Amino acid sequence: MNLFWNAWKNRKERVQSAFLDAHTNKSMENVPDIVLSADLNENIALIEQQLKCDDLVARRFVVKSGAEGIIFFIDGMIDRNIVSDSIIRHMTSLNSTYDLPTTNELESTTSLRQVIRNILSGSAVLLLDGHREAFLNNARGWERRKVEEPLTESVVRGPRDGFCETLCVNSALIRIRLKDPKLRLRHLVVGQRSQTDVYVMYIEGVIDPRIVEDVLNRIDSINADAVLESGFLEHMIEDSTWSPFPQMQNTERPDKVVANLLEGKVAILVDGTPFVLVVPTVFSQFYQSPEDYYERFYIASLVRFIRFVSLNLSMLLPSLYISFSSFHPEMIPSRLVMAMTAGRSTVPFPSLVEAFIMETAMEILREASARLPRPIGPTIGIVGALVIGTSAVKAGLVSPVMVIIVALTTIASFTSPSYSAAIATRVLRFPLMIMAGIFGLYGIMLFLLLVTVHLASLKSFGVTYFSPLSPLNLRGLKDFILRVPLQLMKTRPAMFHPVDKIRIKKGDQQR
């Protein structure tokens, strides 16, 4: 055999292993699991029977010896220059079909399922008369978005590149930053109809193997028609579906993913989305930013403290206003009570209804500004808030103090680096206001106690969600609200049970 045939033999076991990892047999149940024929016309009929679509392109050719061949591909998903120059032109110049081209990423299979799978994934499939093997060429060439700065996670200091919708580009952005030979990548296929490619990345020797096994088993158990975005995958494999708190972190930043991999976590990349999932995760992680590690430790500690204070303000301010004004006015200074009473003298609603009206209006404005075109969205949000707040006060529908509280609550919610975590506080704000309107401060404390118990009982892939507070881990507090200097953070977080616990070794620092 020629050079191609020998190369294919050497790669046979690896290719078969990759196909096994992809769980293609499970995902392609609608395609018969049969072996291709040596007759070209029979193979063409099998493929056209499975792919009855007008964008399926078939290019026939004849080699010098007279043998016929054909190339199948989906129009718009491949680079036509590769098909024309690297395959067809070379094939028509061959004296024999055994002198096959040695193009890049050329593989072979005799399975009809694998042929259909590769055609739908953007490969050009070469079939030759007299050969049972179909030769797969990675000729993908569809339009894709370039690597750009993330829109949802902006930082003052740090890398500016972010993930895009192309899976191989995203995995490359991680490998550029982490040149560890123990960085492992497992390829899975999820969705019986969407056939979505999923990469699971982790560092062998650092991560707890039980976490990797748990992640792979949960993804493998998904039996859905389609996984269109990483959010689909998140909802199907999370521990507690009914919890308002996110149990997986999503991010567009490669540096953030690499930092989490080094702590002993798993990154889940889904084709077609720039959002990568990181598991397991803990509550405090959603209020930390990669920028915290690029700045001096006292600056990072101050910023984190501001975020956690803002978290409490965004949840408690409206409820505290309701409880103090309705149940506990004696706890407010007398001058402030007089000012609040004067402002509420024309308000026809109780404080609970007043807070609900303003919070609902702000949520509507926030959602409207997010859905409007980007150039005018923020402007509409600011102008709308000013107009509604001023008009409501002049009309006597709400008090000036309520407008100030709602404005502070909204601004405080913007300090969260994680959008999903900010949504959780927005959701909890409304039942907290109801408890404050019914029971006052006692209702607030009771609700907060229930939330704390719920957080302490949550788990993310075997890791306690409220770590390092519950169970208490003093070493984990080094990177909690306050962040100590990096030189003192010599061990990886114990809550993730890493195999290699040491990340900074004495005397081994490279200068």
C-alpha positions, 0 to 999 in steps of 0.5 A: 500500500502507499503512504496514505494506506500505511498512515491510515493503519497507524491511526486506525486504533485512535480513530476508532477510540475517538468514535467510541468516545463520541457515542455516535451509535447512540446518537445516530439511531435513525441511521442503519448501522451497516457496512458500506458495499464495494459497489459505488452505486450501492453506496451512493444510493444508501447515502442519498436515501439517508440525506434527502436534501437539496444542499447535498452536493455530489461531485463525480470523477474518473481516475486515469485507470477508468475507475469511478469515484464521488465526493459528497459534502454539504454546500456551505459547510466546506471549503470548495478550494480544498475539494477542487484542488486537493482532492478532485484534481489529484484523484483525476491524475492518479493511475490507480485508486490505490494511490490515494491523496495524502491530504490533511486529516484524512481518515477512513471508515466502513460504517454508514453511520460514520459517513452520514455523521461526517457529512453533516459535520462538514467533512467531504466524504470520498467514495471509490468504486471497488473500495468498501472504505469511505475516506473522510477529509476535514474540509470545513470552511463555513463562515465563523465569527472572529475571536473578539473581546467578551461582551458580558465579562469586561475587565480593566486589566487582563486578556481581551480575547474571548470564546467564539462559536467554533469549538476547535477555536475555543479549545485552541484558546485554552491550549495556548494558555495551558501547554500541559501535556496532561491536559485531556480532551474528551469528545462527546456527541449530544442530541439525537437530531442536533448531533452537537459536538461537546468537549470535556477538558480537564488536567489529569493528575490535578482533578479528582477522577470521580468528578470527571467520571460524574460529568461524563456519565451525566452528559452520556445520560442525556437523551434529547433531540437537540442541545443548541447551547450550553444552557441546554446542557447545564439544565440537564446535568445540574444537581438541583433543577429547582434552585434559583442559584446557578450550580455551574459557571458559564464564561466567555473568557479563556483565562478564566477557564484555564484558572479553573482547570488549574484548581481541579475543575472540568470545562465543558465546551459546546459547539455553536456557543461562546459560553463555556461551562465550568464545574464544580462550582461554589457560591463565592466563585460567582462574585470573583473575577479574573481581574482579582488575580491580576491586581494587587491583593489589597485592591482585589480584596477591596473590590470583592468586599464591595461586591459582597456588600452590593449583593446584600444591598441588592437583596435587602434594601427594598425589604428593609424599607418595607419592614421599617416603614410598616412595622418598625418605625421606632428603629429609624431616627426621628428626622428621617422618619419625618422626611419619609412621612412627608414624602409618603403623605400623598402616596395612596399605596402601602409600602409593599405595593409601592416597592412592587410597582417600582421594582417591576417597572425597573425589571421591565426597563432592564429587560427592554434595554437588553432586547433593544438594539445595542446603540440605543438600549442603554440610553432607553434604559437610563432615560426611561428610569429617569422619566418614570421615577420623576413622573411617579414622584410628581404624581404622588404614586411613590415616595422620593425615598423609594425611588432612591432605594430602587436606584441603589438596588439596581446599581448594586446588582450590576456589580456582580461579575456573573449575570446568572448569579445576579438573576438569582438575587433579582428573583429572591428579592420579590418573595423577600419583600412579601415576607417583609410586608407580612412579618417585618424584620422577623420575616426577613430573618426567617427568609434569609435563614431558609436561603442559607440552609438551602445554600448549605444543602446544595451540591455541585458535582459532589462539592458543597455549594457553600464552601468554604463556609459550610463545612468551614475550611480556614485555608479556603478563606484565603481566597473568599471575600478577602484575597491574600497575596498569591505567594501565600496561596500555595495549595489548590482549594481543598473543597474540589479534592484535587489530586495534586494539592500543591500549586506553588512549590518552595524553591521551584519558582521560575524567575 
